[in-house]
């Protein structure tokens, strides 16, 4: 029969192997988390670099006294909105003129 000391001596390597497996698993999880955080940080750094360049260009334009040009699409949308608004106003006026029979 095994004495308690022998049983304990035999179980130590098994316990150490089990603990080593747990440590390896925890290390793998932490490594995966670290890699994910590093990936997110790299993406944030790239975005900050792009914004920094854009801010630098805006500051350079402001220092030069030039203002950023208005986009052609912005001008076109304002013109189209104005035409639609005037058309709607004209339609309302024509409807009112027809609705009121004594109007000139």
N, C-alpha and C positions, 0 to 999 in steps of 0.2 A: 504494500500500500504506500501511497505517496503521503509524505508528511506535509503539514500545512506550508512549511518553508519551500518544499519542492513544488507544490501547486502554485504558490505565489511566484516562484522563480519562473515557472513555465508560462504563467499568465502575463508576466511583464512584457515579453516580446510581442505577444498578441495585442496587449493594450497599447503598446507603443506604435504598432503598425496601424491600429485603428485610429489613434490620435493623429498619426502622420497623414492618414487619408483625409481626416476632417480638416487638418491644416491646409492640405493641398486644395481641397474643395473651396475653403474660404479664400485662399489666395487666388484661385481662378475667378471667383466672383468679384473680388476687389480689383483684379486686373481688368476684367471686362468693364466694370464701372469706370475705372480710370481711363480706359481707352475711349469710352463713350463721352466722358467729360472733356477729354482732350479733343475729340472730334468736334464737339459743340463749341469749344473755345476757339478752335481754328476757324470755324465758320463765322463766329462773332468777330474775330480779328480781321478776317477778309472783308466783312461788311463794314467794320469801322474804318478800314483802310480806304474803301470806296467812298465812304462818306467824307473822310478827311480830304481826299482829292477833290471831291465836289465842293466842299466848303472852301478849300484853297482857291479853286477857280472862281467861286463867287466873290471871295474877298479880293482877288486880283481884279476882277471886273469892276467891283465897287471902288477900288483904289484908283483905277484908270478913269473913272468918271463915266464909264459906259454902262448902260443898263441892258439887262438881258432882253433880247428881242422877243416880241410877241409871236407866238406860234401861229402859223397860217390856219391851223385847225381852229384855234381860238377865235380868230377874226371871222372865219367862215361861220362858226356856230353863232356868234353874236349877230351877224348879218341875217342868217336864216331865222333866228329867233325874232329879230325885229320885223322881218317880212311877215312871219306868221302872226305876230301880235297886231300889226297894222291891218292884216287881212281879217282877223277876228273882230277888230274894232269897226272896220268897214261893214262887215256882215251884220253886226249889232245895229249900226246906224240905219242900214237899209231895211232891216226888219222893223225898227221903230217907225221909219217913214211909211212903211206899208200898213203898220198897225194903226197909226193915227191918220184917219182919212182927211182931216182938214189941214194937215201940215204942208208947207210949201214944197 
